[in-house]
Amino acid sequence: QLLHHQADQQHKSGNQQALGTIFAVAYALTYAIWLIIQ
């Protein structure tokens, strides 16, 4: 039960890291497009 809970926590933090990376890439792309448009 404890091991399962720990694995679940690691999985959630992994998802948060992936989301953070996706947002960072999306932000960088938006910024690059904005610079090109200017």
Buried (B, 14 or more C-beta within 10 A) or exposed (E): EEEEEEEEEEEEEEEEEEEEEEEEEEEEEEEEEEEEEE
